[in-house]
Amino acid sequence: MTVGSGAVTAGLALACAVFGLCVGSFLNVVIHRVPKRESVVRPRSHCPACGAQIAERDNVPVVSWLLLHGRCRACDERIPLRYPLVEVGTAVLFAAAAVRFGASWQLPAFCIFFASLLAVSVIDLDLYIIPNRVVYPTLFITAPLLAVAAAAEGTWGQLRNAAIGGAVGFGLLLVIHVAMPRGMGFGDVRLAGVIGMMLGWLGLGYLFLGLFLAFLLAAVIGIVLIATRLRTRKDAVPFGPFLAMGAVLAALWGHAILRAYRGHG
């Protein structure tokens, strides 16, 4: 696997970014409805404040929010900035995945993986939960996609490593959960299993790097929050976003980080 392969074109990255904007719009529905155990399909998108159905012209990712000045057309209620940020964030992640993986069979799996991590992060920041209704579908979609990639590219060793990585990621955080149930929720354990599978596909070193970065980011940001008195030592801080950040960093730049580390080893 190479970063910046000659097969990757600006067109592929642009196409993935545009598709990411559309997926990001759907993620906003997932983020809003899944914690409430509502369907993400029906009813159609509507304003949470007044219930008015959102017209097609007002449902264009980012553009509609800008044209409406961040307000509902029907009731003038503010539409949170989070909505276009999620759409743009998904577009950036998809474009980055295109640059990283190129026109390969593994690209769809990692796009779905990144989208799921973004949704999980926002939900966990809001509600301190990681819904099974996001984690399990991610697993049931990405695992077959990796199997298809292994069959198409003859990379059965990577599929084996993905299975091992999933077990290792799940097992490591399960140990922490059992030892410190208040500090590590079981949702984090399930998410670590999916992360372990996806990073394990790239190599077990990527998995350990992703987990290391997650704990490092959590420690650094936790210290900053305490130092600025935005949090106290007793306040809970969701760990899901740190797992997500560590996983994305490892997937996109793990090759360079691991190579630099081994070069100095």
Secondary structure, 3 states (H helix, E strand, C coil): CCCCCCCCCHHHHHHHHHHHHHHHHHHHHHHHHHHHCCCCCCCCCECCCCCCECCHHHCCCCHHHHHCCCECCCCCCECCCHHHHHHHHHHHHHHHHHHHHCCCCCHHHHHHHHHHHHHHHHHHHHHCCCCHHHHHHHHHHHHHHHHHHHHHHCCHHHHHHHHHHHHHHHHHHHHHHHHCCCCCCHHHHHHHHHHHHHHHHHCHHHHHHHHHHHHHHHHHHHHHHHHCCCCCCCCCCCCHHHHHHHHHHHHHHHHHHHHHHHHCC
